[in-house]
Structures are given as structure tokens and as C-alpha cells.
Amino acid sequence: MKRSIMAYCQGKQGAVKEYPFGPEPEVYKVGGKMFAFIYEGEGDTFRINLKCDPVIAGNLREQLESVKPGYHMNKKHWNTVIVDGSLSLTEIHDMIDHSYSLVVSKLPRSQRDLLQE
């Protein structure tokens, strides 16, 4: 599942994968801004930090055991998703899409226009 999620992040329009902290974590950016941060968890799990609207973030944390406040991030705007098989790939993709859209919406218009070409 990890490779699939990494490929999905990499496939977003204008996405760039970087390793600013060494061989891990994998950081995905658009327009120089981070939208996903993937790192190892405990055992066979891994985690992904994703930007999220604060209201939606709170709802997800209440409803889903595997969604926590963002680890080492602004907890109001970021969630940590524990990828342990409890969420479907579609649910994770939806959260990635939301994160990506939030980041793109804050980019300067000139950068947003380039992404839509």
C-alpha cells in the first residue's frame, strides 16, 4: 500500500518528492509547499501527515481511530494518518486530494495557472 500511496502523491500535477531530512521522511510538495509527509510507523505500519481544513480535521479525528493530530506539525491544520489497513486506499486518496487542494489554493495565481495547463 505504501508504494501505491507514494505513486499517488507523485502523480499529482506539479508534485515533487524531496528528502529534506535525510533518507526519510519522503516529503511531497507542490509549488514549494508541502502537502504530504510519509514516514515509518511502528511494526508494519507507516504514517502520512496531510494538511486538512480544521473543521474536517476534527471530524476525522473523532470518527477514525487511525487519524491523529499532526505529528511535529501545526495540529490545527495537519493530521497524521496511521496506515495500518483500517482505512481503504480510496479514503487515503481522498485525504491526499484534500491536502493537495488546500496547498494549491494558497499558491500565487501564477503558480495555480501553471498547474491547470
Secondary structure, 3 states (H helix, E strand, C coil): CHHHHHHHHHCCCCEEEECCCCCCCEEEEECCEEEEEEEECCCCCEEEEEECCHHHHHHHHHHCCCEEECCCCCCCCEEEEEECCCCCHHHHHHHHHHHHHHHHHCCCHHHHHHHCC
